[in-house]
Amino acid sequence: MWRVGTVVALHDETTTARTITLEVPDWPGHIAGQHVDVRVTAPDGYSAVRSYSIASAPNSERRVEITVERLPNGEVSPYLTQEVAVGDRLELRGPVGGWFVWRAEQTEPIQLIAGGAGIVPLMAMIRSRASAGSIAPFRLLYSVREPRAVFYRDELHTLCDQDRSLMVTYAYTRVAPMDSPRPPGRINAPLIADATWPSNLAPTCYVCGPTSFVESATDLLGASGIGRDKIRTERFGSTGERK
Amino acid sequence: MGTISRGFTGRRSSADAKLPPGQYLTTDFPVLSAGPTPHVPLDRWEFVIDDGTNVLRKWDWKSFRELPTETITVDIHCVTRWSKLGTVWEGVSIDTLLADIQTDASYVMAHSYGDYTTNLPLDDLRNKQAWIAFRFDGKDLAPEHGGPARLLVPHLYLWKSAKWVRGITLMQHDKPGFWESLGYHIYGDPWREQRYSGDE
């Protein structure tokens, strides 16, 4: 069933990514990591649907946030990142997905690994942890092209300052800031050893990003001794707008 | 008609006519998998048909590749809403694999390296509707797309085409596989848009 959501806020995360906050009066609630189908319809009835990861924690305000990265040849993402205005209405279906999820009852160490826009469902997990008052130890390894491509930077900074059991490591692939401890480069075995939970703590790992990134990150986790049953993945292709 | 989205025009193409409802066309090949990609060496690969108790037939890579193969050109449809038209595969028909098996089973559970499972009616695997595919677009099937070999059942959503397939279990009664236990449709016909368990 399709529900109507009203856009109540817009926020540009980067020059190409925008967070859309929707108020959905009959939203049934969601779990961190789930996604939602968004349907947009032209005046002649033509419609297009895309799946987007939910960025927000479950909340009592019936609000759902998605962060959409604009794809150069996308059909829906340019509309959502450039045209949509506060007060507009979008149709939503969901939440969807019961596998790539983190529940507040989970107490084991959690390793999050994001590639680019793959941060979105992982941010929902970090936000859910904070809003539930969970003390599950979380680490996030966030691989991103350059500093200005980082989503949610200030909020991540604030959350880390408040809570020693949340640790965030940035891995810049093209341009690193001057105070970065590492030169730019793709994630590799030394970085995995340095920035992720050791396998003897049996962390549950959530890896989200482009296909090639997820392949290499999960291979590195496997090589570091993490069991494959502890690794959950969500991938998107270059045209897959599932973010 | 649903709520009109102010300012949305969309992009229509002649190919839309060939797409199931709610799908859009892609020319590349996105990947959907729940976990790490298994890397299965060919000398350890095997494909087993069993009935839950007994092994009925078993092939190693060598004996599997000695079976007659077919070239298959089909449209594929992923539940994440992309469709890809005219994909070319090479594989062994399930009809060939089932040829000398007598069974009164009505369903199967496909099993994969990496412990993925998906359920299908046996009738959907028969009569030139399903293959074990090992080449895509003229090349050996890449691991992230299910290589060395995957099930290919193009008339259902692609999650039914189990990657890294290692066997099928014949069953009297249907039961849900991996995604089917997690909110996805038990059958998954893209033309009836059977995406989620509540559909139809």
Contacts between the chains, C-beta under 8 A, distances in Angstrom:
chain1	res1	chain2	res2	distance
A	1	B	198	7.9
A	2	B	2	6.2
A	4	B	3	5.5
A	37	B	81	8.0
A	39	B	2	6.1
A	40	B	5	4.0
A	40	B	8	4.6
A	40	B	10	7.4
A	41	B	1	6.6
A	41	B	2	4.9
A	41	B	3	6.4
A	41	B	4	5.5
A	41	B	5	5.4
A	41	B	8	6.8
A	42	B	4	7.4
A	42	B	5	7.2
A	42	B	8	5.3
A	42	B	9	5.4
A	42	B	10	4.9
A	43	B	4	5.7
A	45	B	1	4.8
A	46	B	10	5.0
A	46	B	12	6.1
A	47	B	2	6.4
A	47	B	10	7.4
A	48	B	10	5.4
A	48	B	11	8.0
A	48	B	24	6.4
A	49	B	22	5.1
A	49	B	81	6.0
A	50	B	24	8.0
A	50	B	81	6.6
A	51	B	80	5.8
A	51	B	81	6.5
A	75	B	10	6.2
A	75	B	11	4.7
A	75	B	24	6.7
A	79	B	5	7.3
A	79	B	7	7.0
A	79	B	8	5.1
A	83	B	6	8.0
A	83	B	7	4.4
A	83	B	8	7.0
A	84	B	5	7.9
A	84	B	7	7.7
A	85	B	6	7.8
A	88	B	5	7.0
A	88	B	6	5.6
A	88	B	7	8.0
A	89	B	3	5.1
A	89	B	5	7.6
A	90	B	3	7.5
A	90	B	5	6.5
A	91	B	2	5.1
A	91	B	3	5.4
A	96	B	183	6.6
A	96	B	196	6.5
A	97	B	182	7.2
A	97	B	183	6.7
A	98	B	182	3.9
A	98	B	183	4.9
A	99	B	34	5.5
A	99	B	178	7.9
A	99	B	179	7.7
A	99	B	182	5.1
A	100	B	34	7.6
A	211	B	30	7.0
A	211	B	31	4.4
A	211	B	144	6.2
A	214	B	31	8.0
A	215	B	37	5.9
A	215	B	144	5.7
A	218	B	35	7.4
A	218	B	36	3.8
A	218	B	37	6.9
A	219	B	36	7.2
A	219	B	37	7.8
A	221	B	36	7.4
A	222	B	36	5.9
A	228	B	35	6.0
A	228	B	36	4.9
A	228	B	38	7.6
A	228	B	114	6.7
A	229	B	35	7.8
A	229	B	115	7.4
A	231	B	35	5.5
A	231	B	36	5.2
A	232	B	34	6.6
A	232	B	35	6.2
A	233	B	33	6.1
A	233	B	34	6.5
A	233	B	35	5.5
A	233	B	36	6.8
A	235	B	30	7.4
A	235	B	31	4.9
A	235	B	32	6.4
A	235	B	33	6.5
A	236	B	30	6.6
A	237	B	26	7.4
A	237	B	28	5.8
A	237	B	29	6.8
A	237	B	30	2.7
A	237	B	31	6.2
A	237	B	82	7.7
A	238	B	28	5.7
A	238	B	30	7.7
A	239	B	26	4.4
A	239	B	27	7.5
A	239	B	28	5.7
A	239	B	30	6.5
A	239	B	82	6.6
A	240	B	26	7.6
A	240	B	30	3.9
A	240	B	80	6.2
A	240	B	82	6.2
A	242	B	80	5.3
